[in-house]
Amino acid sequence: QVQFVESGGGLVQPGGSLRLSCAASGTVFFSDYVMAWYRQAPGKSRELVAGLPSGGIANYADFVKGRFTISRDNAKKMVYLQMNSLKPEDTAVYYCNKGTGRFLSWGQGTQVTVSS
């Protein structure tokens, strides 16, 4: 069974940066997946933050364009999200999963809190 383990979250002040990591296991098809980051704030639905196919062009939600960068390392089965210029509204639990097709099992996510 495919598993995703997210890490790297924490408490950061507005304007700060964090780098999230997602480790995938239980699959030999990782490089075939479009991988994506999602987030869910309290009381809100989960939303797409950024997606990246192998060897392709990343796409970003408008609310993170110019601030976040998604990357991946297929050999390590890892996906990353570099988050700069963080805002309080970026506070949420962040998850990784496939960006297209049926979702695989969700991990526990990593909490990002942006507050002074």
N, C-alpha and C positions, 0 to 999 in steps of 0.2 A: 504494500500500500504506500502511495506517495505521501510523504510528510514534508511540511514546511515549518521551519523554526526561524522566527524573526527575533532580532536582537538589535541593540544599539540605541533604544529610546532612553528618555530621561527628562529631567527638568532643565529648561534652558530659558534664558531671558530673551525678550523680544530683540530681534536683530541677530541672534546667535545662530549657530550651526550645529547640526547633528548628521551623522552618517549611519543609516540603517543597513543591516545585513539580513539576508534571507538565505538559509541553507536548505537545499532540497535533497531528499533521499528517497530510495525506493523506486526509482525509475531510471531507465536507460534512454528515455526519450526527451530528456531535459532540453537538449539543444534544439529539438523540434518545436518546443513550446514558445509561443509568445508569452513572455512573463510580464507581470504587472504588479504594481503596488496599489493598494486600496486603503481607505481610511474610514473610520466610523467614529463620529463625535457623539457624545451623550445625547440621546433623544433624536438622533438623526439616522438616516439610512446610510449603508455603506456606499462609498463613492469611489470611482476610479481616479487615481492620482496620475499615474504614468504607466506606459506600456512600452515594451521593447522586444521585437523579434530578433532572432539570431542574425547577425549581419545586416540588420535593417535599421530603419530610422525610428527613433523614439517619438512617441506622441505624449503630450502632456495636457492635463486639464488646464483651462485658462487661468484658474486661480493659483497655479504654481509655476506657470511659464516664466522663465528667466531666473527662477530661484532654486528649483529642484533639478537634479540630474540623475537619471536612471542609467545603470550600467550592469553588465553581467559578465560572469566568467564561466563559460560552459564546462571547462575542464574541471573546475571545482564545484560545479552545480550551485553557483552562488548568484544572487541578484543584490544589487546595492541601490540605495537611494541617498544621494547627497542632498541635504536640505540646508540652504543658506537663507539669510534674511528672514528668519522665522517670525511669524506673527501669532498673536494669541489665538486667532481663528484657525491656526494649524493644529491646535490641540485636539488629539484624537488617538485612538488605537490604530496602528498601522499594520496591515497584513500584506502578504504577497500571495499570489495565486496565478493561474493561467489568465491571460488577457483575452483569449478567444475560446469559443467552445464551452463545453461543460466544465464548471469549476471542480477542482479536486478538493480533498478535505482541507478545511481551513485550520491554520495553526492558531496558537493562542494570541498572536500579535504582540506588538511592543508599544507601550504607552509613550506618547510624546506630549509633554506639557510645556506650553510656552507662557510664561508668566514672570512678572517682575516681583 
